[in-house]
Amino acid sequence: MTTYSPTGTQVHLRRGDVSAQISQVGASLRSLTVGAVDLVPPYPEDAPTPSCSGVVLTPWPNRVRDGRWNDDGTERQLAISEPAKNNASHGLLRFSAYEIDRTDAAATLRATIVPQTGYPYLVETSVTYLLTDAGIEVIHVLTNQSAAPAPVALGTHPFVTIGDVDPHELTLRVAAGTAFVTDERMLPTGTRPADRALRDGVRLGDVTLDTGFADLDRDADGRVRHSLTAPDGRRVTLWQGEGFDYVQVYTSTGYPGQELAVAIEPMTAPADAFNSGLGVRRLAPGESWSLHWGIELG
């Protein structure tokens, strides 16, 4: 069953006691529930996406300073999509309505980045949401259909929670060794060691974050795992696979219906990567790049 909202067609998936809702606009993960427990905080059906919740961010995540970047010797000027800070923000598909192909427990959404102001490349994208026994796995594919190598990066913006627990009492763990230092425009100016407390676990109500991280801790299976843990020991884990070498963590007191919310955002590149080059991949003509991440309750 689908309904219409400001975020387009809504796709409802179910597998056993796991369910999810995907919004057509931005291909966003709008909700995820295991049993009766929300792992992604929902928001009203008649509301636009708050704080970029769940949206796919490509061909760059986060920000490009002044929208300007050097494309292998050619100066480019992107449209300014964050006027308050004079940045180009969160890529070119944030408000796109994706094409949808779905089954009961999975959905694939597709959109094409077309050549436009400041980005003269044609890149096909898809994102597949696949329910698992404990949550969801997400698969992104980028394919360069241009005649020249196309610079790309990708991020996504999921909020996570354990819905029957006061979010202030959740313990946040971020598996990262380095944090980015930013200016008033949220653009990197340097790095510092990440706070050890975040690696060990810190009460969510005790931190305010809008911080990018690098030097992530990968487990033997190649995944990085960040988590929120309830006082009773239940844990929601956001994992990011190979290629996702950065993460942004953002706390919000303005998310609809939530006194406190946190986004844990897997990214292949940090803020202003089109200028620093960090994490940006140039896809050859016809080349594809696959990336995986997911959320699970354990």
SVG drawing of the C-alpha trace seen along z (x, -y; Angstrom):
<svg xmlns="http://www.w3.org/2000/svg" viewBox="-2 -34 47 47">
<polyline fill="none" stroke="black" stroke-width="0.4" points="0.0,0.0 1.3,-3.5 0.1,-6.9 1.1,-10.4 2.8,-13.0 5.1,-16.0 7.9,-13.4 6.2,-11.6 5.1,-8.0 5.6,-6.0 6.9,-2.4 6.0,-0.2 8.2,3.0 7.7,5.9 9.5,9.0 8.3,10.9 8.3,8.3 10.6,5.9 9.0,3.1 10.3,-0.1 8.9,-3.0 10.9,-4.6 10.0,-8.0 10.3,-8.6 11.8,-12.1 15.5,-11.8 15.1,-7.9 14.9,-8.5 14.6,-5.9 11.6,-7.3 11.1,-4.7 12.4,-1.3 10.7,0.8 11.7,4.1 8.9,5.6 7.2,2.6 10.5,0.6 11.3,-2.3 15.0,-2.3 14.5,-5.3 12.3,-8.1 9.2,-8.6 7.7,-12.0 4.3,-13.1 3.1,-11.9 2.1,-15.4 5.5,-16.9 8.5,-17.5 11.7,-15.7 13.1,-17.2 16.9,-17.8 17.5,-15.8 16.3,-12.7 17.3,-9.5 18.1,-11.2 20.7,-10.0 23.5,-12.6 25.4,-12.4 27.5,-13.2 28.8,-14.8 27.7,-14.7 27.8,-17.6 29.1,-21.0 31.2,-22.5 32.7,-25.9 31.1,-28.7 29.9,-26.0 33.3,-26.3 35.6,-23.5 38.6,-22.6 37.7,-19.8 41.1,-18.5 42.1,-22.0 38.7,-23.4 37.0,-25.8 33.4,-24.9 30.6,-26.8 27.7,-24.8 24.4,-26.3 24.3,-27.6 21.8,-25.4 22.6,-26.6 22.4,-30.4 22.8,-31.1 26.4,-29.7 27.0,-30.3 27.6,-26.6 26.5,-23.9 25.0,-21.4 24.2,-17.6 24.5,-16.9 22.1,-17.1 19.4,-14.5 18.1,-15.6 14.7,-16.8 14.6,-14.3 11.7,-11.9 13.2,-8.5 11.7,-5.7 10.6,-2.8 10.8,1.0 9.7,3.0 8.8,6.4 7.3,7.1 10.7,7.0 12.9,4.9 12.8,1.8 15.2,0.3 14.9,-3.4 16.7,-4.9 17.6,-8.5 20.0,-10.0 22.3,-12.9 22.2,-14.9 24.8,-17.5 23.9,-20.8 25.4,-24.0 28.9,-23.2 28.6,-19.4 28.8,-18.4 28.5,-14.6 25.8,-12.0 25.7,-9.5 23.1,-6.8 22.3,-6.0 20.3,-3.4 19.7,-2.5 18.2,0.8 16.7,1.2 16.6,4.9 15.0,6.0 16.8,8.5 15.9,10.5 17.3,7.7 16.8,4.5 17.9,3.3 20.7,3.5 21.2,0.7 23.1,1.0 24.1,-2.0 25.3,-1.8 26.8,-4.7 27.5,-4.3 29.2,-6.9 27.5,-7.3 29.7,-10.2 32.3,-10.2 34.9,-11.4 35.8,-10.3 33.2,-11.6 34.2,-12.7 31.7,-11.2 31.1,-10.8 28.1,-9.6 26.6,-9.9 23.3,-9.2 21.6,-10.8 19.7,-8.3 18.5,-9.2 18.6,-6.3 17.0,-5.7 15.5,-3.0 12.0,-4.3 10.7,-3.1 13.6,-4.7 14.2,-8.3 16.8,-9.3 18.8,-11.3 19.5,-8.0 20.9,-6.2 24.6,-5.6 26.3,-6.7 29.4,-5.0 31.3,-6.4 34.0,-4.1 36.4,-6.9 39.9,-8.1 39.9,-11.5 37.4,-14.4 37.3,-17.3 37.5,-20.9 35.1,-23.3 34.5,-27.0 31.2,-28.9 30.1,-27.6 30.6,-24.0 33.6,-23.6 36.8,-21.8 39.8,-23.8 41.8,-20.9 41.6,-17.7 42.0,-16.7 41.9,-13.4 38.3,-12.2 37.1,-12.3 37.9,-9.0 34.5,-9.2 32.8,-8.8 34.6,-5.5 33.9,-4.2 30.3,-5.4 28.8,-8.6 25.2,-9.5 23.5,-11.0 21.9,-13.7 25.3,-14.9 26.7,-15.7 25.9,-18.2 27.4,-17.2 27.6,-18.2 30.9,-16.6 32.7,-14.7 35.0,-11.8 37.7,-9.9 40.2,-7.0 37.3,-4.7 37.7,-1.4 37.0,1.5 36.2,5.0 37.6,8.2 34.6,8.4 35.5,4.9 32.6,3.1 32.6,0.1 30.1,0.2 28.6,-2.7 25.8,-2.2 23.1,-3.4 22.6,-1.3 19.6,-1.4 20.0,-1.0 18.6,2.5 21.4,3.6 19.5,3.5 21.6,2.0 20.9,0.6 24.0,0.7 24.6,-1.3 27.3,0.3 29.1,-1.0 31.0,1.2 34.1,0.6 34.3,-2.7 32.4,-4.5 35.5,-5.8 33.9,-8.8 30.9,-9.5 29.1,-12.6 27.2,-12.6 24.6,-15.2 22.4,-15.8 19.1,-17.7 16.5,-19.1 14.3,-20.1 13.3,-16.8 9.4,-16.4 8.1,-14.6 11.6,-14.0 13.1,-15.9 16.5,-14.7 17.5,-12.9 20.8,-11.8 21.8,-11.2 24.8,-8.8 25.7,-9.5 27.9,-7.1 29.9,-9.0 32.6,-8.2 34.0,-11.7 34.0,-14.5 32.7,-18.0 34.3,-20.1 35.8,-17.0 35.5,-18.4 38.2,-20.8 40.3,-18.7 40.0,-15.5 39.5,-13.4 37.4,-10.3 36.4,-11.5 36.5,-8.8 36.7,-9.4 34.7,-6.8 35.8,-5.9 33.2,-6.0 31.0,-3.0 32.4,-2.2 30.2,-1.3 30.8,-1.7 28.8,0.3 28.5,-0.6 26.8,1.0 25.6,0.0 22.8,1.0 21.0,0.8 20.2,3.7 18.8,4.3 20.7,6.7"/>
</svg>
